[in-house]
Amino acid sequence: MIEQGKKYLVTTDNWFYGPDGQNYKAAWGRCYIGKTAEQLGFTPLRPSTNWYLCVGVDGKEIIIAGCQIHYVIRCEERPVVTVTPATYKQKDTNIEYISNNIYYAE
């Protein structure tokens, strides 16, 4: 069970852009669970999207739809990527992504 306000490393099913223009597949920070209607003002039809996980605080937060969460790992200390950045090339677009980039939402 995710505890409100504790720090987690969250991996997502899809890539997302951070405010720095970089692509990420994971986010780390304090997490808060909420209902989509409270955040966006409407209730989605799919049950897996009626909740979200807010990662981070003070303007650096990212809101991830429940259906996009792949793994959640309790991680109070800021994770450090110690391996050489690995890349992934998307077949359809030939865009190359760094596959072990973490968005630090703190």
TAZI-V568461 format. One record per run of one state. SS is the DSSP state (hx for helix, st for strand, lp for the rest). FROM is the first residue (numbers start at 1). LEN is the number of residues. If there is no record, write none. Layout:
BEGIN
ss	from	len
SS	FROM	LEN
SS	FROM	LEN
END
This chain:
BEGIN
ss	from	len
lp	1	6
st	7	11
lp	18	5
st	23	13
hx	36	5
lp	41	6
hx	47	3
lp	50	1
st	51	5
lp	56	6
st	62	4
hx	66	3
st	69	6
lp	75	12
st	87	3
lp	90	6
st	96	3
lp	99	3
st	102	3
lp	105	2
END
